[in-house]
Amino acid sequence: MSQRISKDEYYLSIAAAVAKRSTCLRRQYGAVIIKNDEIIATGYNGAARGEPNCCDSGVCWREANNIPHGEQYEKCVAVHAEQNAIISAARRDMIGATLYLAGFDSNGELARPAPCIICSRMLKNAGIMGLVVRTENGIERHMI
């Protein structure tokens, strides 16, 4: 008999599946907002609607210009996974919710997902209270 996975494993698995829709060449992220055991919204990182995707053009400007991770986000065409999830949900549904975030590097290895400063502010203003990520050490829970 197989063992049932935890809710955190379940929601992180969904976030990982959402990340596979990312259009970013550098890193793929997926976010899932959960409240009362219901999925409120999902989001992945990629170009704004109607804009060319990096995966289609084959070019990441930040990568081509050796911009380190965590710097000069304004030069990236992507909207972050957390931002896309937030704009897909009503604030009343996000108050007290938890965001599950999964990420992968371009080589397919697990990235250490963490919201950037702007996403952290947006999560707080959206009313999201918790963050759950998977790291090399296991599942981590954080308060926002």
Chimera marker file (.cmm) of the C-alpha trace (Angstrom):
<marker_set name="trace">
<marker id="1" x="0.000" y="0.000" z="0.000" r="1" g="1" b="0" radius="0.5"/>
<marker id="2" x="1.461" y="3.370" z="-0.991" r="1" g="1" b="0" radius="0.5"/>
<marker id="3" x="1.669" y="6.218" z="1.467" r="1" g="1" b="0" radius="0.5"/>
<marker id="4" x="-0.453" y="9.276" z="0.852" r="1" g="1" b="0" radius="0.5"/>
<marker id="5" x="1.588" y="12.432" z="0.225" r="1" g="1" b="0" radius="0.5"/>
<marker id="6" x="1.198" y="15.464" z="2.456" r="1" g="1" b="0" radius="0.5"/>
<marker id="7" x="-0.787" y="18.507" z="1.382" r="1" g="1" b="0" radius="0.5"/>
<marker id="8" x="2.457" y="20.475" z="1.116" r="1" g="1" b="0" radius="0.5"/>
<marker id="9" x="3.867" y="17.816" z="-1.260" r="1" g="1" b="0" radius="0.5"/>
<marker id="10" x="0.623" y="17.860" z="-3.236" r="1" g="1" b="0" radius="0.5"/>
<marker id="11" x="0.535" y="21.636" z="-3.696" r="1" g="1" b="0" radius="0.5"/>
<marker id="12" x="4.274" y="21.863" z="-4.405" r="1" g="1" b="0" radius="0.5"/>
<marker id="13" x="3.831" y="19.195" z="-7.079" r="1" g="1" b="0" radius="0.5"/>
<marker id="14" x="1.108" y="21.304" z="-8.674" r="1" g="1" b="0" radius="0.5"/>
<marker id="15" x="3.387" y="24.382" z="-8.523" r="1" g="1" b="0" radius="0.5"/>
<marker id="16" x="6.141" y="22.339" z="-10.212" r="1" g="1" b="0" radius="0.5"/>
<marker id="17" x="3.723" y="21.320" z="-12.979" r="1" g="1" b="0" radius="0.5"/>
<marker id="18" x="2.678" y="24.967" z="-13.420" r="1" g="1" b="0" radius="0.5"/>
<marker id="19" x="6.385" y="25.915" z="-13.707" r="1" g="1" b="0" radius="0.5"/>
<marker id="20" x="6.632" y="23.697" z="-16.788" r="1" g="1" b="0" radius="0.5"/>
<marker id="21" x="4.422" y="26.254" z="-18.608" r="1" g="1" b="0" radius="0.5"/>
<marker id="22" x="7.054" y="28.977" z="-18.061" r="1" g="1" b="0" radius="0.5"/>
<marker id="23" x="8.389" y="30.689" z="-21.161" r="1" g="1" b="0" radius="0.5"/>
<marker id="24" x="11.655" y="31.747" z="-19.484" r="1" g="1" b="0" radius="0.5"/>
<marker id="25" x="14.938" y="30.305" z="-20.750" r="1" g="1" b="0" radius="0.5"/>
<marker id="26" x="16.808" y="31.002" z="-17.516" r="1" g="1" b="0" radius="0.5"/>
<marker id="27" x="14.549" y="29.731" z="-14.763" r="1" g="1" b="0" radius="0.5"/>
<marker id="28" x="11.060" y="28.259" z="-14.642" r="1" g="1" b="0" radius="0.5"/>
<marker id="29" x="8.833" y="29.134" z="-11.705" r="1" g="1" b="0" radius="0.5"/>
<marker id="30" x="5.319" y="28.083" z="-10.813" r="1" g="1" b="0" radius="0.5"/>
<marker id="31" x="3.107" y="29.508" z="-8.075" r="1" g="1" b="0" radius="0.5"/>
<marker id="32" x="-0.136" y="28.221" z="-6.590" r="1" g="1" b="0" radius="0.5"/>
<marker id="33" x="-2.265" y="30.212" z="-4.142" r="1" g="1" b="0" radius="0.5"/>
<marker id="34" x="-4.163" y="27.991" z="-1.693" r="1" g="1" b="0" radius="0.5"/>
<marker id="35" x="-6.824" y="28.917" z="0.833" r="1" g="1" b="0" radius="0.5"/>
<marker id="36" x="-8.927" y="26.475" z="2.841" r="1" g="1" b="0" radius="0.5"/>
<marker id="37" x="-7.548" y="23.591" z="0.756" r="1" g="1" b="0" radius="0.5"/>
<marker id="38" x="-8.737" y="25.145" z="-2.498" r="1" g="1" b="0" radius="0.5"/>
<marker id="39" x="-6.682" y="26.431" z="-5.390" r="1" g="1" b="0" radius="0.5"/>
<marker id="40" x="-7.394" y="30.137" z="-5.754" r="1" g="1" b="0" radius="0.5"/>
<marker id="41" x="-5.023" y="30.841" z="-8.672" r="1" g="1" b="0" radius="0.5"/>
<marker id="42" x="-1.861" y="29.691" z="-10.411" r="1" g="1" b="0" radius="0.5"/>
<marker id="43" x="0.857" y="31.543" z="-12.264" r="1" g="1" b="0" radius="0.5"/>
<marker id="44" x="4.135" y="30.950" z="-14.047" r="1" g="1" b="0" radius="0.5"/>
<marker id="45" x="6.857" y="33.316" z="-15.201" r="1" g="1" b="0" radius="0.5"/>
<marker id="46" x="6.737" y="34.518" z="-18.766" r="1" g="1" b="0" radius="0.5"/>
<marker id="47" x="6.364" y="37.502" z="-21.062" r="1" g="1" b="0" radius="0.5"/>
<marker id="48" x="3.375" y="39.769" z="-20.664" r="1" g="1" b="0" radius="0.5"/>
<marker id="49" x="0.340" y="38.820" z="-22.714" r="1" g="1" b="0" radius="0.5"/>
<marker id="50" x="0.847" y="39.602" z="-26.387" r="1" g="1" b="0" radius="0.5"/>
<marker id="51" x="4.618" y="40.071" z="-26.034" r="1" g="1" b="0" radius="0.5"/>
<marker id="52" x="7.181" y="37.698" z="-27.574" r="1" g="1" b="0" radius="0.5"/>
<marker id="53" x="8.271" y="34.860" z="-25.272" r="1" g="1" b="0" radius="0.5"/>
<marker id="54" x="11.970" y="34.169" z="-24.734" r="1" g="1" b="0" radius="0.5"/>
<marker id="55" x="11.402" y="30.459" z="-25.401" r="1" g="1" b="0" radius="0.5"/>
<marker id="56" x="10.035" y="31.378" z="-28.856" r="1" g="1" b="0" radius="0.5"/>
<marker id="57" x="12.744" y="33.911" z="-29.735" r="1" g="1" b="0" radius="0.5"/>
<marker id="58" x="15.497" y="31.765" z="-28.219" r="1" g="1" b="0" radius="0.5"/>
<marker id="59" x="17.059" y="34.784" z="-26.530" r="1" g="1" b="0" radius="0.5"/>
<marker id="60" x="17.199" y="35.853" z="-22.894" r="1" g="1" b="0" radius="0.5"/>
<marker id="61" x="18.464" y="39.435" z="-22.805" r="1" g="1" b="0" radius="0.5"/>
<marker id="62" x="19.657" y="39.159" z="-19.213" r="1" g="1" b="0" radius="0.5"/>
<marker id="63" x="21.533" y="35.933" z="-19.957" r="1" g="1" b="0" radius="0.5"/>
<marker id="64" x="23.065" y="37.359" z="-23.148" r="1" g="1" b="0" radius="0.5"/>
<marker id="65" x="24.299" y="40.367" z="-21.151" r="1" g="1" b="0" radius="0.5"/>
<marker id="66" x="25.579" y="38.356" z="-18.168" r="1" g="1" b="0" radius="0.5"/>
<marker id="67" x="23.160" y="39.941" z="-15.695" r="1" g="1" b="0" radius="0.5"/>
<marker id="68" x="23.411" y="38.002" z="-12.397" r="1" g="1" b="0" radius="0.5"/>
<marker id="69" x="20.343" y="36.411" z="-10.814" r="1" g="1" b="0" radius="0.5"/>
<marker id="70" x="18.461" y="38.848" z="-8.614" r="1" g="1" b="0" radius="0.5"/>
<marker id="71" x="19.635" y="41.973" z="-10.425" r="1" g="1" b="0" radius="0.5"/>
<marker id="72" x="18.083" y="44.316" z="-13.002" r="1" g="1" b="0" radius="0.5"/>
<marker id="73" x="14.668" y="42.640" z="-13.082" r="1" g="1" b="0" radius="0.5"/>
<marker id="74" x="13.371" y="45.612" z="-15.055" r="1" g="1" b="0" radius="0.5"/>
<marker id="75" x="15.400" y="44.432" z="-18.059" r="1" g="1" b="0" radius="0.5"/>
<marker id="76" x="13.538" y="41.109" z="-18.128" r="1" g="1" b="0" radius="0.5"/>
<marker id="77" x="10.376" y="40.765" z="-20.234" r="1" g="1" b="0" radius="0.5"/>
<marker id="78" x="8.866" y="38.218" z="-17.835" r="1" g="1" b="0" radius="0.5"/>
<marker id="79" x="6.126" y="38.733" z="-15.307" r="1" g="1" b="0" radius="0.5"/>
<marker id="80" x="6.979" y="36.650" z="-12.236" r="1" g="1" b="0" radius="0.5"/>
<marker id="81" x="4.980" y="33.542" z="-11.309" r="1" g="1" b="0" radius="0.5"/>
<marker id="82" x="3.843" y="35.102" z="-8.028" r="1" g="1" b="0" radius="0.5"/>
<marker id="83" x="2.677" y="38.242" z="-9.840" r="1" g="1" b="0" radius="0.5"/>
<marker id="84" x="0.734" y="36.245" z="-12.433" r="1" g="1" b="0" radius="0.5"/>
<marker id="85" x="-0.968" y="34.226" z="-9.684" r="1" g="1" b="0" radius="0.5"/>
<marker id="86" x="-1.886" y="37.382" z="-7.758" r="1" g="1" b="0" radius="0.5"/>
<marker id="87" x="-3.378" y="39.166" z="-10.768" r="1" g="1" b="0" radius="0.5"/>
<marker id="88" x="-5.496" y="36.092" z="-11.499" r="1" g="1" b="0" radius="0.5"/>
<marker id="89" x="-7.215" y="36.155" z="-8.098" r="1" g="1" b="0" radius="0.5"/>
<marker id="90" x="-9.537" y="38.403" z="-6.135" r="1" g="1" b="0" radius="0.5"/>
<marker id="91" x="-7.951" y="39.944" z="-3.038" r="1" g="1" b="0" radius="0.5"/>
<marker id="92" x="-10.796" y="38.731" z="-0.812" r="1" g="1" b="0" radius="0.5"/>
<marker id="93" x="-9.849" y="35.165" z="-1.788" r="1" g="1" b="0" radius="0.5"/>
<marker id="94" x="-6.145" y="35.713" z="-1.055" r="1" g="1" b="0" radius="0.5"/>
<marker id="95" x="-6.486" y="37.134" z="2.460" r="1" g="1" b="0" radius="0.5"/>
<marker id="96" x="-4.961" y="34.546" z="4.788" r="1" g="1" b="0" radius="0.5"/>
<marker id="97" x="-3.898" y="32.278" z="1.892" r="1" g="1" b="0" radius="0.5"/>
<marker id="98" x="-0.617" y="30.439" z="1.349" r="1" g="1" b="0" radius="0.5"/>
<marker id="99" x="1.498" y="30.600" z="-1.795" r="1" g="1" b="0" radius="0.5"/>
<marker id="100" x="3.355" y="27.468" z="-2.924" r="1" g="1" b="0" radius="0.5"/>
<marker id="101" x="6.362" y="28.261" z="-5.118" r="1" g="1" b="0" radius="0.5"/>
<marker id="102" x="8.450" y="25.835" z="-7.181" r="1" g="1" b="0" radius="0.5"/>
<marker id="103" x="11.368" y="26.624" z="-9.450" r="1" g="1" b="0" radius="0.5"/>
<marker id="104" x="13.880" y="24.985" z="-11.749" r="1" g="1" b="0" radius="0.5"/>
<marker id="105" x="17.131" y="26.193" z="-13.284" r="1" g="1" b="0" radius="0.5"/>
<marker id="106" x="17.689" y="25.978" z="-17.036" r="1" g="1" b="0" radius="0.5"/>
<marker id="107" x="19.411" y="22.611" z="-16.503" r="1" g="1" b="0" radius="0.5"/>
<marker id="108" x="16.259" y="21.225" z="-14.874" r="1" g="1" b="0" radius="0.5"/>
<marker id="109" x="17.699" y="21.176" z="-11.361" r="1" g="1" b="0" radius="0.5"/>
<marker id="110" x="15.682" y="22.460" z="-8.429" r="1" g="1" b="0" radius="0.5"/>
<marker id="111" x="16.162" y="26.193" z="-7.932" r="1" g="1" b="0" radius="0.5"/>
<marker id="112" x="15.967" y="27.675" z="-4.452" r="1" g="1" b="0" radius="0.5"/>
<marker id="113" x="12.746" y="29.614" z="-4.990" r="1" g="1" b="0" radius="0.5"/>
<marker id="114" x="12.287" y="32.863" z="-3.115" r="1" g="1" b="0" radius="0.5"/>
<marker id="115" x="10.135" y="35.850" z="-4.042" r="1" g="1" b="0" radius="0.5"/>
<marker id="116" x="12.035" y="38.947" z="-5.126" r="1" g="1" b="0" radius="0.5"/>
<marker id="117" x="11.560" y="42.137" z="-3.105" r="1" g="1" b="0" radius="0.5"/>
<marker id="118" x="8.729" y="43.403" z="-5.323" r="1" g="1" b="0" radius="0.5"/>
<marker id="119" x="6.912" y="40.033" z="-5.268" r="1" g="1" b="0" radius="0.5"/>
<marker id="120" x="7.294" y="39.927" z="-1.471" r="1" g="1" b="0" radius="0.5"/>
<marker id="121" x="5.604" y="43.316" z="-1.238" r="1" g="1" b="0" radius="0.5"/>
<marker id="122" x="2.845" y="42.230" z="-3.605" r="1" g="1" b="0" radius="0.5"/>
<marker id="123" x="2.222" y="39.026" z="-1.622" r="1" g="1" b="0" radius="0.5"/>
<marker id="124" x="1.936" y="41.039" z="1.567" r="1" g="1" b="0" radius="0.5"/>
<marker id="125" x="-0.459" y="43.575" z="0.018" r="1" g="1" b="0" radius="0.5"/>
<marker id="126" x="-2.536" y="40.771" z="-1.503" r="1" g="1" b="0" radius="0.5"/>
<marker id="127" x="-3.102" y="39.419" z="2.021" r="1" g="1" b="0" radius="0.5"/>
<marker id="128" x="-1.157" y="36.185" z="1.485" r="1" g="1" b="0" radius="0.5"/>
<marker id="129" x="0.194" y="35.070" z="4.855" r="1" g="1" b="0" radius="0.5"/>
<marker id="130" x="2.396" y="32.061" z="4.123" r="1" g="1" b="0" radius="0.5"/>
<marker id="131" x="4.964" y="30.790" z="1.655" r="1" g="1" b="0" radius="0.5"/>
<marker id="132" x="5.933" y="27.144" z="1.109" r="1" g="1" b="0" radius="0.5"/>
<marker id="133" x="8.961" y="26.093" z="-0.960" r="1" g="1" b="0" radius="0.5"/>
<marker id="134" x="11.024" y="22.960" z="-1.492" r="1" g="1" b="0" radius="0.5"/>
<marker id="135" x="14.775" y="23.194" z="-0.961" r="1" g="1" b="0" radius="0.5"/>
<marker id="136" x="17.597" y="20.688" z="-0.953" r="1" g="1" b="0" radius="0.5"/>
<marker id="137" x="16.843" y="20.280" z="2.773" r="1" g="1" b="0" radius="0.5"/>
<marker id="138" x="13.145" y="19.551" z="2.313" r="1" g="1" b="0" radius="0.5"/>
<marker id="139" x="9.996" y="21.630" z="2.573" r="1" g="1" b="0" radius="0.5"/>
<marker id="140" x="10.254" y="25.061" z="4.172" r="1" g="1" b="0" radius="0.5"/>
<marker id="141" x="7.382" y="27.188" z="5.444" r="1" g="1" b="0" radius="0.5"/>
<marker id="142" x="7.716" y="30.949" z="5.876" r="1" g="1" b="0" radius="0.5"/>
<marker id="143" x="5.435" y="33.676" z="7.158" r="1" g="1" b="0" radius="0.5"/>
<marker id="144" x="5.036" y="36.719" z="4.916" r="1" g="1" b="0" radius="0.5"/>
<link id1="1" id2="2" r="1" g="1" b="0" radius="0.2"/>
<link id1="2" id2="3" r="1" g="1" b="0" radius="0.2"/>
<link id1="3" id2="4" r="1" g="1" b="0" radius="0.2"/>
<link id1="4" id2="5" r="1" g="1" b="0" radius="0.2"/>
<link id1="5" id2="6" r="1" g="1" b="0" radius="0.2"/>
<link id1="6" id2="7" r="1" g="1" b="0" radius="0.2"/>
<link id1="7" id2="8" r="1" g="1" b="0" radius="0.2"/>
<link id1="8" id2="9" r="1" g="1" b="0" radius="0.2"/>
<link id1="9" id2="10" r="1" g="1" b="0" radius="0.2"/>
<link id1="10" id2="11" r="1" g="1" b="0" radius="0.2"/>
<link id1="11" id2="12" r="1" g="1" b="0" radius="0.2"/>
<link id1="12" id2="13" r="1" g="1" b="0" radius="0.2"/>
<link id1="13" id2="14" r="1" g="1" b="0" radius="0.2"/>
<link id1="14" id2="15" r="1" g="1" b="0" radius="0.2"/>
<link id1="15" id2="16" r="1" g="1" b="0" radius="0.2"/>
<link id1="16" id2="17" r="1" g="1" b="0" radius="0.2"/>
<link id1="17" id2="18" r="1" g="1" b="0" radius="0.2"/>
<link id1="18" id2="19" r="1" g="1" b="0" radius="0.2"/>
<link id1="19" id2="20" r="1" g="1" b="0" radius="0.2"/>
<link id1="20" id2="21" r="1" g="1" b="0" radius="0.2"/>
<link id1="21" id2="22" r="1" g="1" b="0" radius="0.2"/>
<link id1="22" id2="23" r="1" g="1" b="0" radius="0.2"/>
<link id1="23" id2="24" r="1" g="1" b="0" radius="0.2"/>
<link id1="24" id2="25" r="1" g="1" b="0" radius="0.2"/>
<link id1="25" id2="26" r="1" g="1" b="0" radius="0.2"/>
<link id1="26" id2="27" r="1" g="1" b="0" radius="0.2"/>
<link id1="27" id2="28" r="1" g="1" b="0" radius="0.2"/>
<link id1="28" id2="29" r="1" g="1" b="0" radius="0.2"/>
<link id1="29" id2="30" r="1" g="1" b="0" radius="0.2"/>
<link id1="30" id2="31" r="1" g="1" b="0" radius="0.2"/>
<link id1="31" id2="32" r="1" g="1" b="0" radius="0.2"/>
<link id1="32" id2="33" r="1" g="1" b="0" radius="0.2"/>
<link id1="33" id2="34" r="1" g="1" b="0" radius="0.2"/>
<link id1="34" id2="35" r="1" g="1" b="0" radius="0.2"/>
<link id1="35" id2="36" r="1" g="1" b="0" radius="0.2"/>
<link id1="36" id2="37" r="1" g="1" b="0" radius="0.2"/>
<link id1="37" id2="38" r="1" g="1" b="0" radius="0.2"/>
<link id1="38" id2="39" r="1" g="1" b="0" radius="0.2"/>
<link id1="39" id2="40" r="1" g="1" b="0" radius="0.2"/>
<link id1="40" id2="41" r="1" g="1" b="0" radius="0.2"/>
<link id1="41" id2="42" r="1" g="1" b="0" radius="0.2"/>
<link id1="42" id2="43" r="1" g="1" b="0" radius="0.2"/>
<link id1="43" id2="44" r="1" g="1" b="0" radius="0.2"/>
<link id1="44" id2="45" r="1" g="1" b="0" radius="0.2"/>
<link id1="45" id2="46" r="1" g="1" b="0" radius="0.2"/>
<link id1="46" id2="47" r="1" g="1" b="0" radius="0.2"/>
<link id1="47" id2="48" r="1" g="1" b="0" radius="0.2"/>
<link id1="48" id2="49" r="1" g="1" b="0" radius="0.2"/>
<link id1="49" id2="50" r="1" g="1" b="0" radius="0.2"/>
<link id1="50" id2="51" r="1" g="1" b="0" radius="0.2"/>
<link id1="51" id2="52" r="1" g="1" b="0" radius="0.2"/>
<link id1="52" id2="53" r="1" g="1" b="0" radius="0.2"/>
<link id1="53" id2="54" r="1" g="1" b="0" radius="0.2"/>
<link id1="54" id2="55" r="1" g="1" b="0" radius="0.2"/>
<link id1="55" id2="56" r="1" g="1" b="0" radius="0.2"/>
<link id1="56" id2="57" r="1" g="1" b="0" radius="0.2"/>
<link id1="57" id2="58" r="1" g="1" b="0" radius="0.2"/>
<link id1="58" id2="59" r="1" g="1" b="0" radius="0.2"/>
<link id1="59" id2="60" r="1" g="1" b="0" radius="0.2"/>
<link id1="60" id2="61" r="1" g="1" b="0" radius="0.2"/>
<link id1="61" id2="62" r="1" g="1" b="0" radius="0.2"/>
<link id1="62" id2="63" r="1" g="1" b="0" radius="0.2"/>
<link id1="63" id2="64" r="1" g="1" b="0" radius="0.2"/>
<link id1="64" id2="65" r="1" g="1" b="0" radius="0.2"/>
<link id1="65" id2="66" r="1" g="1" b="0" radius="0.2"/>
<link id1="66" id2="67" r="1" g="1" b="0" radius="0.2"/>
<link id1="67" id2="68" r="1" g="1" b="0" radius="0.2"/>
<link id1="68" id2="69" r="1" g="1" b="0" radius="0.2"/>
<link id1="69" id2="70" r="1" g="1" b="0" radius="0.2"/>
<link id1="70" id2="71" r="1" g="1" b="0" radius="0.2"/>
<link id1="71" id2="72" r="1" g="1" b="0" radius="0.2"/>
<link id1="72" id2="73" r="1" g="1" b="0" radius="0.2"/>
<link id1="73" id2="74" r="1" g="1" b="0" radius="0.2"/>
<link id1="74" id2="75" r="1" g="1" b="0" radius="0.2"/>
<link id1="75" id2="76" r="1" g="1" b="0" radius="0.2"/>
<link id1="76" id2="77" r="1" g="1" b="0" radius="0.2"/>
<link id1="77" id2="78" r="1" g="1" b="0" radius="0.2"/>
<link id1="78" id2="79" r="1" g="1" b="0" radius="0.2"/>
<link id1="79" id2="80" r="1" g="1" b="0" radius="0.2"/>
<link id1="80" id2="81" r="1" g="1" b="0" radius="0.2"/>
<link id1="81" id2="82" r="1" g="1" b="0" radius="0.2"/>
<link id1="82" id2="83" r="1" g="1" b="0" radius="0.2"/>
<link id1="83" id2="84" r="1" g="1" b="0" radius="0.2"/>
<link id1="84" id2="85" r="1" g="1" b="0" radius="0.2"/>
<link id1="85" id2="86" r="1" g="1" b="0" radius="0.2"/>
<link id1="86" id2="87" r="1" g="1" b="0" radius="0.2"/>
<link id1="87" id2="88" r="1" g="1" b="0" radius="0.2"/>
<link id1="88" id2="89" r="1" g="1" b="0" radius="0.2"/>
<link id1="89" id2="90" r="1" g="1" b="0" radius="0.2"/>
<link id1="90" id2="91" r="1" g="1" b="0" radius="0.2"/>
<link id1="91" id2="92" r="1" g="1" b="0" radius="0.2"/>
<link id1="92" id2="93" r="1" g="1" b="0" radius="0.2"/>
<link id1="93" id2="94" r="1" g="1" b="0" radius="0.2"/>
<link id1="94" id2="95" r="1" g="1" b="0" radius="0.2"/>
<link id1="95" id2="96" r="1" g="1" b="0" radius="0.2"/>
<link id1="96" id2="97" r="1" g="1" b="0" radius="0.2"/>
<link id1="97" id2="98" r="1" g="1" b="0" radius="0.2"/>
<link id1="98" id2="99" r="1" g="1" b="0" radius="0.2"/>
<link id1="99" id2="100" r="1" g="1" b="0" radius="0.2"/>
<link id1="100" id2="101" r="1" g="1" b="0" radius="0.2"/>
<link id1="101" id2="102" r="1" g="1" b="0" radius="0.2"/>
<link id1="102" id2="103" r="1" g="1" b="0" radius="0.2"/>
<link id1="103" id2="104" r="1" g="1" b="0" radius="0.2"/>
<link id1="104" id2="105" r="1" g="1" b="0" radius="0.2"/>
<link id1="105" id2="106" r="1" g="1" b="0" radius="0.2"/>
<link id1="106" id2="107" r="1" g="1" b="0" radius="0.2"/>
<link id1="107" id2="108" r="1" g="1" b="0" radius="0.2"/>
<link id1="108" id2="109" r="1" g="1" b="0" radius="0.2"/>
<link id1="109" id2="110" r="1" g="1" b="0" radius="0.2"/>
<link id1="110" id2="111" r="1" g="1" b="0" radius="0.2"/>
<link id1="111" id2="112" r="1" g="1" b="0" radius="0.2"/>
<link id1="112" id2="113" r="1" g="1" b="0" radius="0.2"/>
<link id1="113" id2="114" r="1" g="1" b="0" radius="0.2"/>
<link id1="114" id2="115" r="1" g="1" b="0" radius="0.2"/>
<link id1="115" id2="116" r="1" g="1" b="0" radius="0.2"/>
<link id1="116" id2="117" r="1" g="1" b="0" radius="0.2"/>
<link id1="117" id2="118" r="1" g="1" b="0" radius="0.2"/>
<link id1="118" id2="119" r="1" g="1" b="0" radius="0.2"/>
<link id1="119" id2="120" r="1" g="1" b="0" radius="0.2"/>
<link id1="120" id2="121" r="1" g="1" b="0" radius="0.2"/>
<link id1="121" id2="122" r="1" g="1" b="0" radius="0.2"/>
<link id1="122" id2="123" r="1" g="1" b="0" radius="0.2"/>
<link id1="123" id2="124" r="1" g="1" b="0" radius="0.2"/>
<link id1="124" id2="125" r="1" g="1" b="0" radius="0.2"/>
<link id1="125" id2="126" r="1" g="1" b="0" radius="0.2"/>
<link id1="126" id2="127" r="1" g="1" b="0" radius="0.2"/>
<link id1="127" id2="128" r="1" g="1" b="0" radius="0.2"/>
<link id1="128" id2="129" r="1" g="1" b="0" radius="0.2"/>
<link id1="129" id2="130" r="1" g="1" b="0" radius="0.2"/>
<link id1="130" id2="131" r="1" g="1" b="0" radius="0.2"/>
<link id1="131" id2="132" r="1" g="1" b="0" radius="0.2"/>
<link id1="132" id2="133" r="1" g="1" b="0" radius="0.2"/>
<link id1="133" id2="134" r="1" g="1" b="0" radius="0.2"/>
<link id1="134" id2="135" r="1" g="1" b="0" radius="0.2"/>
<link id1="135" id2="136" r="1" g="1" b="0" radius="0.2"/>
<link id1="136" id2="137" r="1" g="1" b="0" radius="0.2"/>
<link id1="137" id2="138" r="1" g="1" b="0" radius="0.2"/>
<link id1="138" id2="139" r="1" g="1" b="0" radius="0.2"/>
<link id1="139" id2="140" r="1" g="1" b="0" radius="0.2"/>
<link id1="140" id2="141" r="1" g="1" b="0" radius="0.2"/>
<link id1="141" id2="142" r="1" g="1" b="0" radius="0.2"/>
<link id1="142" id2="143" r="1" g="1" b="0" radius="0.2"/>
<link id1="143" id2="144" r="1" g="1" b="0" radius="0.2"/>
</marker_set>
